[in-house]
């Protein structure tokens, strides 16, 4: 019994001290301090038999049984809810109805008048947002010249990528093995910086009904490509910790550029082989990227309306390439534990400065059971802050840095209902219900300089 007792006690306290060191290394100081505190308390409890020899046998037995019972009950496979929300999508969305398309309408123009005559329900919220400084504006709350300039530069280069969408196809079709080309594309994108890559059949509900931006605004979208390639690019957790300040929009814009460059390069490569391919990147979409990525097996759509990936949560940007290149489509596995966790967590709803994320249950919307954010409230805050915020993204427990401790936690969330319930509560303890907004370091702060 003593040997087993001390072995288990050393393993438990060792886990806590390693978790504390790992948290400090990844600048999760609150979590590191909490692990250190629990380590100290548990060490005292395990060492009590050395101070009071009369209670050794009984105490050792109780502590050992309690420890083993706790480990077993939280790690034993007990998945809990095993059904995903049923979706029967029957509606294609007009991209012009998205708030990011509506913001491009110029007051006084014929497009402006025609749109709001047909859609008066959006007019009040949009006019209110137009009175604010706007994204990347020097008059916005979080204006910082250098990070805003870096973001603007990335967005501008991404816009120029749209010009490559008209590059012609190769003169002849090169026959390829579908398995080999699928593996090649996955490998190429991963080596180029993608954190996740998936393949799916292009479905009707993936597509917008009409273009909402650019020269083709209002055009009916006709895309008969049979396949879609979706991939994600990770946003750096260190940069996102400053949300909603300048480094956040700088990182967001940079990842849009990275994913856009990769998607455009992939589409051009496919065209060189003689096949049709269309990149869907920031500002030039025909598809709703999160829906494509979810069906490609890259994650689930969570409470905040974003793709929840297994390793970075919503802390990613997505791009898609649709094509008639022959590809191998696997059967993606869904993960009901993510939706169940979102139902219990609600942290993104609590931290949202615009109160744009619902805190209640899923509702049937446009043929599917889901959470729907208030995009008008969300965008209104963007026009005040000057950034695309990101508070919900970085506050999500799935967004923690992808090191061993958080991989272990996500494994527990996926495999054990009790672990999942406890993880919701413990994340508040270790990281705060409303995590602290990190102040800008000198290297990102140029605001006071002339």
C-alpha positions in Angstrom: 0.0 0.0 0.0 2.7 2.6 0.9 4.4 2.1 -2.5 1.2 2.5 -4.5 0.3 5.5 -2.3 3.5 7.4 -2.9 3.7 6.4 -6.6 0.2 7.9 -7.2 0.9 11.0 -5.1 4.2 11.7 -7.0 2.4 11.2 -10.3 -0.4 13.6 -9.4 1.8 16.3 -7.9 4.2 15.8 -10.8 1.4 16.4 -13.3 0.5 19.6 -11.5 4.0 21.1 -11.4 4.6 20.2 -15.0 1.2 21.8 -16.0 2.2 24.9 -14.0 5.5 25.2 -15.7 3.9 24.6 -19.1 1.3 27.3 -18.5 3.9 29.8 -17.5 6.0 29.0 -20.5 3.0 29.7 -22.7 2.2 33.0 -20.8 -0.9 31.6 -19.2 0.1 33.1 -15.9 -3.2 32.8 -14.1 -3.5 29.1 -15.0 0.2 28.6 -14.0 -0.5 30.1 -10.6 -3.6 28.0 -10.0 -1.8 24.8 -10.8 1.0 25.8 -8.4 -1.5 26.6 -5.7 -3.3 23.2 -6.1 0.1 21.5 -6.2 1.0 23.1 -2.8 -2.4 22.1 -1.2 -2.3 18.5 -2.6 1.4 18.1 -1.5 0.4 19.0 2.1 -2.5 16.5 2.0 -0.3 13.7 0.7 2.5 14.5 3.2 0.2 14.5 6.3 0.9 10.9 7.1 4.5 11.7 7.7 3.5 14.2 10.4 0.8 12.1 12.0 1.9 8.5 11.9 -1.2 7.3 13.8 -3.5 8.0 10.8 -1.2 6.6 8.2 -3.0 3.4 7.2 -6.6 4.8 7.2 -5.5 8.1 5.7 -3.4 6.5 3.0 -6.3 4.2 2.0 -8.8 7.1 1.8 -6.5 9.4 -0.2 -5.5 6.6 -2.6 -9.1 5.5 -3.2 -10.3 9.1 -3.7 -7.5 9.8 -6.1 -8.0 6.6 -8.1 -11.8 7.1 -8.1 -11.4 10.7 -9.4 -9.0 9.7 -12.1 -11.2 6.8 -13.2 -14.5 8.6 -13.2 -13.2 11.5 -15.3 -11.2 9.5 -17.8 -13.5 6.6 -18.3 -15.2 6.7 -21.7 -18.6 8.3 -21.0 -19.4 10.4 -24.1 -22.8 11.6 -23.1 -25.0 13.3 -25.9 -24.3 11.4 -29.1 -26.5 13.2 -31.7 -25.7 16.2 -33.8 -28.3 18.9 -34.5 -30.3 17.8 -37.6 -29.9 20.2 -40.5 -32.2 20.3 -43.6 -30.9 23.4 -45.4 -33.4 24.6 -47.9 -32.4 28.2 -48.3 -29.4 29.8 -50.1 -28.4 33.1 -48.6 -27.9 36.3 -50.7 -24.4 37.6 -50.0 -25.6 41.1 -50.3 -27.6 40.6 -47.1 -24.4 40.0 -45.1 -23.4 43.0 -43.0 -19.9 43.0 -44.5 -21.5 43.4 -48.0 -24.0 46.1 -46.8 -21.2 48.2 -45.4 -19.9 48.7 -48.9 -23.1 50.4 -50.1 -22.5 54.1 -50.7 -25.3 56.4 -49.5 -27.0 58.2 -52.3 -26.2 55.7 -55.0 -28.8 53.8 -57.0 -27.5 50.5 -55.5 -28.0 52.0 -52.0 -31.5 53.2 -52.7 -32.6 50.0 -54.4 -31.2 47.7 -51.7 -32.9 49.4 -48.8 -36.1 49.8 -50.7 -36.2 46.0 -51.0 -34.7 45.4 -47.5 -35.8 48.2 -45.2 -35.3 45.9 -42.1 -31.6 46.6 -42.2 -31.6 50.3 -42.8 -31.8 51.6 -39.2 -28.9 49.4 -37.9 -26.8 50.1 -40.9 -27.3 53.9 -40.7 -26.4 53.8 -37.1 -23.1 51.9 -37.8 -22.3 54.4 -40.6 -22.2 57.2 -38.0 -19.4 55.5 -36.2 -15.7 55.9 -37.2 -15.5 52.5 -38.9 -13.0 49.7 -39.4 -9.3 50.8 -39.2 -10.4 54.4 -38.8 -8.0 56.8 -37.0 -11.0 58.1 -35.0 -11.9 54.6 -33.7 -11.4 53.6 -30.1 -8.5 51.2 -30.5 -6.7 53.2 -33.2 -3.0 52.4 -33.3 -1.2 53.6 -36.5 1.2 50.8 -37.2 -0.9 47.7 -36.4 -3.8 49.3 -38.3 -1.5 50.1 -41.2 -0.2 46.5 -41.2 -3.8 45.2 -41.3 -4.8 47.6 -44.1 -1.8 46.5 -46.1 -2.8 42.8 -45.8 -6.4 43.5 -46.8 -5.2 45.5 -49.8 -2.9 42.7 -51.0 -5.7 40.2 -50.5 -7.9 42.3 -52.7 -5.3 42.2 -55.5 -5.5 38.4 -55.4 -9.0 38.6 -56.7 -7.6 39.7 -60.0 -6.0 36.3 -60.5 -9.4 34.7 -60.5 -9.6 35.2 -64.3 -6.4 33.3 -65.1 -7.2 30.8 -68.0 -7.0 27.1 -67.7 -4.2 24.9 -69.1 -4.3 24.0 -72.8 -5.0 20.3 -72.1 -6.3 18.2 -69.2 -3.7 16.2 -67.4 -5.0 12.9 -66.2 -4.3 12.4 -62.4 -4.9 9.6 -59.9 -7.6 10.9 -57.5 -5.9 9.4 -54.4 -2.5 10.7 -55.2 -3.7 14.2 -56.1 -5.8 14.4 -53.0 -2.8 13.5 -50.8 -0.6 15.9 -52.8 -2.9 18.8 -52.1 -3.3 18.0 -48.4 0.5 17.8 -48.1 1.1 20.9 -50.1 -1.3 23.0 -48.1 0.0 21.7 -44.8 3.6 22.5 -45.8 2.4 26.0 -46.9 1.0 26.7 -43.4 -2.5 25.2 -43.3 -3.4 23.8 -39.9 -6.3 21.6 -41.2 -7.2 20.4 -44.7 -10.5 18.7 -45.7 -12.4 17.6 -48.8 -16.1 17.4 -49.4 -18.7 17.3 -52.1 -19.9 20.8 -52.9 -23.5 21.0 -51.7 -26.3 23.4 -52.6 -26.5 25.0 -49.2 -22.7 25.8 -49.3 -23.3 28.4 -52.0 -24.6 31.9 -51.7 -27.5 32.6 -54.1 -26.1 35.9 -55.5 -22.8 37.8 -55.3 -22.9 40.6 -52.8 -19.6 42.4 -53.4 -17.4 43.7 -56.2 -18.2 44.2 -59.8 -20.4 41.0 -60.0 -22.6 42.2 -57.2 -26.1 41.0 -57.8 -25.1 38.2 -60.2 -26.7 34.8 -59.7 -24.1 32.3 -58.5 -23.8 29.2 -60.7 -21.1 26.9 -59.5 -21.4 23.3 -60.7 -18.1 22.1 -59.4 -18.5 18.7 -57.7 -15.8 19.1 -55.0 -14.6 21.6 -52.5 -11.3 21.8 -50.7 -11.4 23.6 -47.4 -8.5 24.5 -45.1 -7.7 26.6 -42.0 -4.9 28.9 -41.1 -4.2 29.3 -37.4 -4.3 32.8 -35.8 -1.5 33.2 -33.2 -2.8 33.0 -29.6 -0.3 35.5 -28.4 -1.5 38.1 -30.9 -5.2 37.3 -30.2 -4.7 37.9 -26.4 -4.7 41.7 -27.2 -8.3 41.5 -28.5 -9.9 43.8 -29.4 -6.9 46.0 -29.9 -4.8 46.5 -33.0 -2.6 43.3 -33.0 -5.9 41.3 -33.3 -7.0 42.9 -36.6 -3.4 42.8 -37.8 -3.3 39.0 -37.1 -6.7 38.5 -38.6 -5.9 40.4 -41.8 -2.5 38.5 -42.1 -4.2 35.2 -41.9 -6.8 36.2 -44.5 -3.9 37.1 -46.7 -2.1 33.8 -46.0 -5.2 31.7 -46.6 -6.0 33.7 -49.7 -2.6 33.3 -51.2 -2.7 29.6 -50.6 -6.2 29.2 -52.0 -5.3 31.2 -55.1 -2.1 29.3 -55.7 -3.9 26.0 -55.3 -6.6 27.1 -57.8 -4.0 28.2 -60.3 -2.2 24.9 -60.0 -5.4 23.0 -60.7 -6.1 25.2 -63.7 -2.6 24.5 -65.0 -3.6 20.8 -65.0 -6.6 21.7 -67.2 -9.4 21.6 -64.6 -11.8 24.2 -63.3 -11.0 25.8 -60.0 -12.3 28.8 -58.1 -10.7 30.3 -54.9 -13.1 31.6 -52.3 -11.2 34.1 -50.2 -11.8 37.2 -48.1 -13.9 39.7 -50.1 -14.5 37.2 -53.0 -16.8 34.4 -51.9 -19.3 32.2 -53.6 -19.5 29.8 -50.7 -20.1 30.1 -47.0 -16.7 28.9 -45.8 -17.6 27.6 -42.3 -20.3 25.3 -43.7 -18.0 23.9 -46.3 -15.2 23.4 -43.7 -17.6 21.7 -41.3 -18.8 19.2 -44.0 -15.2 18.6 -44.9 -14.6 17.4 -41.4 -12.6 20.3 -40.0 -14.9 21.1 -37.1 -18.4 22.0 -35.9 -20.3 25.3 -36.0 -20.3 26.6 -32.4 -22.3 29.1 -30.4 -20.5 32.1 -31.8 -21.3 31.0 -35.4 -17.7 30.2 -36.2 -16.0 26.9 -37.1 -14.8 25.1 -33.9 -11.7 23.2 -34.9 -10.3 20.3 -32.8 -6.9 22.0 -32.1 -7.4 25.7 -32.3 -11.2 26.1 -31.7 -12.4 29.2 -33.5 -8.9 30.7 -33.7 -8.6 30.1 -37.4 -9.3 31.7 -40.8 -10.8 29.6 -43.6 -10.4 29.5 -47.4 -12.0 27.2 -49.9 -11.3 26.1 -53.4 -14.1 24.5 -55.5 -13.1 22.4 -58.5 -13.9 19.6 -60.9 -10.5 18.0 -60.3 -11.1 14.3 -59.3 -10.7 14.0 -55.5 -11.2 11.4 -52.9 -13.9 12.4 -50.4 -13.9 10.6 -47.1 -16.7 10.4 -44.6 -16.0 13.0 -41.9 -16.6 12.2 -38.3 -18.8 14.6 -36.4 -18.1 15.5 -32.8 -21.2 16.0 -30.7 -19.1 16.9 -27.6 -18.2 20.3 -29.1 -21.9 21.3 -29.4 -22.6 19.9 -26.0 -19.7 21.9 -24.6 -20.9 25.1 -26.3 -24.4 24.5 -24.8 -22.9 24.5 -21.3 -20.1 27.0 -21.6 -21.6 30.4 -22.9 -18.4 32.2 -22.2 -18.3 33.8 -25.6 -21.8 35.2 -25.0 -20.7 36.6 -21.7 -17.5 38.3 -22.9 -19.0 39.8 -26.2 -18.8 43.6 -25.8 -21.7 44.0 -28.2 -24.0 41.3 -26.6 -24.3 39.9 -30.1 -23.9 36.2 -29.2 -27.0 34.3 -27.9 -26.7 32.8 -24.5 -29.8 30.6 -24.9 -30.5 27.4 -26.7 -30.3 26.6 -30.4 -33.2 27.7 -32.5 -34.5 26.6 -35.9 -33.3 29.2 -38.4 -33.4 28.9 -42.2 -33.9 25.1 -42.1 -31.3 24.3 -39.5 -31.0 24.1 -35.7 -28.2 26.4 -34.7 -27.2 29.5 -32.8 -27.5 32.7 -34.7 -25.5 35.8 -33.7 -26.8 39.3 -34.2 -24.4 40.4 -36.9 -25.6 44.0 -36.8 -24.6 44.3 -33.1 -21.3 42.6 -33.8 -20.4 44.9 -36.8 -21.6 48.0 -34.9 -19.0 47.3 -32.3 -16.4 46.9 -35.0 -17.1 50.3 -36.3 -16.5 51.8 -32.8 -13.4 49.7 -31.9 -11.9 50.0 -35.4 -11.0 46.3 -35.3 -12.8 43.0 -35.9 -12.8 42.5 -32.1 -11.9 38.8 -31.5 -12.9 38.7 -27.8 -15.2 35.7 -28.3 -12.5 33.9 -30.2 -9.7 34.2 -27.7 -12.0 33.7 -24.7 -13.2 30.3 -26.0 -11.7 27.4 -24.0 -11.0 25.6 -27.3 -8.7 28.5 -28.3 -6.1 27.9 -25.7 -2.6 27.3 -27.2 -2.2 23.8 -28.7 0.2 22.3 -26.2 0.0 18.9 -24.4 -2.1 20.2 -21.5 -4.8 21.6 -23.7 -4.7 18.6 -26.0 -5.2 16.4 -22.9 -8.1 18.6 -21.8 -9.8 18.5 -25.2 -9.4 14.7 -25.3 -11.1 14.5 -21.9 -13.9 16.8 -23.1 -14.5 14.6 -26.1 -14.5 11.3 -24.3 -16.1 11.9 -20.9 -19.3 13.8 -20.1 -18.3 14.5 -16.4 -14.9 15.8 -17.6 -16.7 18.1 -20.0 -19.0 19.5 -17.3 -16.1 20.0 -15.0 -13.9 21.6 -17.7 -16.5 24.4 -18.2 -16.2 25.3 -14.5 -12.5 24.8 -14.2 -11.8 27.0 -17.3 -13.5 29.9 -15.5 -11.3 29.2 -12.4 -8.0 28.9 -14.3 -8.5 31.5 -17.0 -11.4 33.7 -15.7 -15.0 33.9 -16.8 -14.2 37.2 -18.5 -10.5 36.9 -19.3 -8.3 40.0 -18.8 -7.6 42.1 -21.9 -3.9 42.1 -22.3 -2.3 45.6 -22.6 -0.2 46.4 -25.6 3.6 46.0 -25.3 5.9 48.7 -26.5 6.6 47.0 -29.8 2.9 47.4 -30.8 2.3 50.8 -29.3 3.1 53.8 -31.5 0.0 55.9 -30.6 1.8 58.5 -28.5 4.7 59.0 -30.9 4.8 61.9 -33.3 
